[in-house]
Amino acid sequence: MKRSLALSSPFAPLSVVVLAAILCGCHQNKTSIATQADIAAAQDDARKEVEQARVEARKDVKSAVKVSGGDAKNVAVARVTGTFDIAMAQAEGDHKVAIVKCMTLDPASQQACKDQADAQFQSATAQAKAMRGSRG
């Protein structure tokens, strides 16, 4: 009986409207809108990844020198591989930052921005691979 009383209450239609408004408001808040802090965090992560790639590249070259006794070919391969890894880390970091920046735009502009970021990433990847192939 209580259930039928609640539904026949004069406030029932109002509560449905309020509930619908709350749900719509929650849905709108879940759209991906990035902030300047998000961009700064993505840039910081990208810098860290590139620096880590540089550290690893230096270690690999030192290891190649040590293991091969300075064999120029092994050292050259280590340098080319390191340069490629750094270029890829840079491309990936730039892509992540660009995607976060796209998320600061209005929803209608985001897809075109993401498509451009993807194209730039593909171009940077192709350049890194070409550079590795020409030196390797």
Secondary structure, 3 states (H helix, E strand, C coil): CHHHHHHCCCCHHHHHHHHHHHHHHHHHHCCCCCCHHHHHHHHHHHHHHHHHHHHHHHHHHHHHHHHHCCCHHHHHHHHHHHHHHHHHHHHHHHHHHHHHHHCCCCHHHHHHHHHHHHHHHHHHHHHHHHHHHHHC
